[in-house]
Amino acid sequence: MYGLRRFGIKLGLSTIKNILNGLGNPQDNFQCIHVAGTNGKGSVASALASILNVAGYHVGLYTSPHLIRFNERIRINEQQITNDDVVAAYQAVRRAHYGQREPTFFEFATAMALYEFGRQNVDWAVIETGMGGRLDATNMIKPALSVITNVSLEHRDYLGNTLSQIAREKAGIIKKQTPVITGVKQKSAISVVKEATQKKAAPLYRYRKEFTVKRYKSGGFSYYGIAHNWHNLQTRLVGDHQIDNSALVLAAIELLNQKKAGISMQNIKKGLTDMHWPGRLEIVSTDPFIMLDGAHNLIAARYLARYLSQNLADRRITLVIGILNDKPYASILKSLLPLCRRVILTRARIDRALDPQKLYTVAKETIADITIIPDVTQAVAHAVEEYRPKEAICIAGSLYVVGEAMEAFEKGLIPSIKKIRN
């Protein structure tokens, strides 16, 4: 599968349609929630799946990318599918007729997920788009509701050069008379979303318009919703932006309950605190203190910078960072480096990873203590070796870098650390 074309968004939906027809259209046999957006879509999808699972439903969750192993992309009731299930799904898709061209990696993986959800008779599947929405392989589903988290400039070669163009691609997941929940706020972007919902006669619910939240210094929050107000809420995920994401989740739950989903307040609270979304502001060790955060685009980097300034201002931070070549690396570095004592520049194994020397030309303008270690495992090991009390290690810049670090921890390739992750 890794030999397949990576991108194919401009190639249309005919290939994925042919594959799913060959599989008997498994996506028509369960209810779906479709989640698109620039940032936060994985967190929102994971929280929705967790709450539905706690409420007693048999739930599939499809996300991307994976951090360590492919199985992470396809989960049922919070558990990754087995290796045997991966192989069986692969073989089923391989037997299907593709049509005029070979599927991309993402099309193949999406078909595998939908096949497996159908085979295991899930009640609900929460499906995260890969890129965009309109021509994304996941757009073959018929969701009960759609969520568009937010919009910022990304994947310009495929989605467009303006917010309105990118919003138009995201809004492509909107279906006729199907409710839409969104956190999109920019005038040019939300106008596109509103136009799409009007054309499809789809009800639109906007964050800070039809529903909102109130934060508390304790870290908890209250939700003031479409028809309900819910108090004393907590989310397991850290960072102020995760409360914004939780607002979208709770609005979705309200709409599901309007359709008699029967999700209780207890289900909601437990689902929010039980969920696990690794590699996003995740503290994996306290001695030494190690935090992982993909921070894979500028908005995510700014979220991370805000967290570091608010919560780790008393620690001397070592940043281990590698960035992909389609990201605004200079802006990402300028957001994070002023908060750090030193930086270790590295690169993930993926062919799109930037040469650390290119990162160095920007980093040296902001910080003096710079080390270049191209191998991620060696870079993290060096950071751990140099660690001193009251310091912190932050590994960021790409989910691929985070994934390689997690794999190194899992295999015991980094000196022994006190893990607190489940």
C-alpha positions, 0 to 999 in steps of 0.5 A: 500500500505504501507504494501507492500514489499519496495524493489524488484529490483532483482525480475525482471520486470514480475510483473509490465509488467503483471499489465500494460498489465492488464491496457491496457499498458497506457505507450504506449499512451504518450511520455516519458522522463526517468531520472535516476541517483544518485543525481539530477534526481528529480530536472532535472525531475521537471524542464523538466516538468515545461518547457514542461508545460509552453510550452503548453503541458499537462504534467505528472511528476512521482517522489519519495519519497513523503515528506508529502502525496502520491499525491506528487508522481504523478503530472499533470501540476504541480498539485498533483493528487486528493485523488479521483484520487489516490483511482481510480488509486489504484483500477484499479491497484488492479484489474489487474493480478499480476502474480507469486508475489505481487507487491512491493510498488514502482511497485504499485505506478508506475503502478498507475502513468502510469495509471493516465497519460494515463487516463488524456491523457497527452502529455508528462510524465517525469518519475524518476526512483526509484532505479537503472534503469535496473530492476526499475519498470519505465523501462517499458516505451519507452522514447523519450530520457533518462537522467542519471544525475550522478553516485556515490556509493549507495544502494550497496546491490541492485546495486553493490559495484563499480561505474561501477556496479552501472553505469551498472544498471543506463545505463539499461534505455538506449533504442535502437536509443534513445538519452542519456544525462548524467552528469556522469564523472568518467572514470569507470562509463562513459565507461559503459554508452558509451558501453551501448549507442554503443550497442543500437546505441543510441546517447550520449551527455555528460555534459562538452563535447557536452554541458556546462555552464558558471556561473556568480557571479550574480547567473545566467549562460549561456548555450553553447549547442549542437547546440545553445547558450543561455544566461541570464538564472536563475534557481529557485533552489539554489546551484551551483549543480543546474546549472549543473542539468540545463545544462542537462535539457537544453540539453534535451530541445535542443534534443526535439526541434530537434524533433519539440517540439517548446519550445521557449527561453521564455518557458525555462526561465519561466519554470526554474524560475517557477519550485518548488522542495521542501525540497532541499536547500529550505528556508521556513522561514526568521524569524527564518531562516529555511532551509530544505535540504534532503541531504540524501546521501554523495554527497548531504551532500557535496552540502549542506556543500558547500552551508552553507560555501558559503552562511551562513558563517556569521550565527551560524547554528543549524543542526537538522539531522536524517539519515537512516541506509543504508547511510554513516552516519559518512561521512555525519556528518563529512561533515556538523558538522564542519560548525555548532554551535550545532546539534540536533539529531533526527530520522524519523518515518520510520523503517530504521531510525538510532538511534540518539545514534548511530549518537551521537558516531560520532557527539561528535568527532566534536561538543560539543553542542549536543542534542538528541530529537528522535521526529522530530517535537519536535526536530524542535520545540526545535531548534525554541525555542532556535533560536536567531537573526543572527542564522540559522536552517538547517533540513537535513539528510533524505527526511523523516526527511524533510517531517515530518518537513514540515508536522509539519509546515503545521499543525501548530505544530511549533511556528509561523514562517514567511513563504516565501515558495509558 
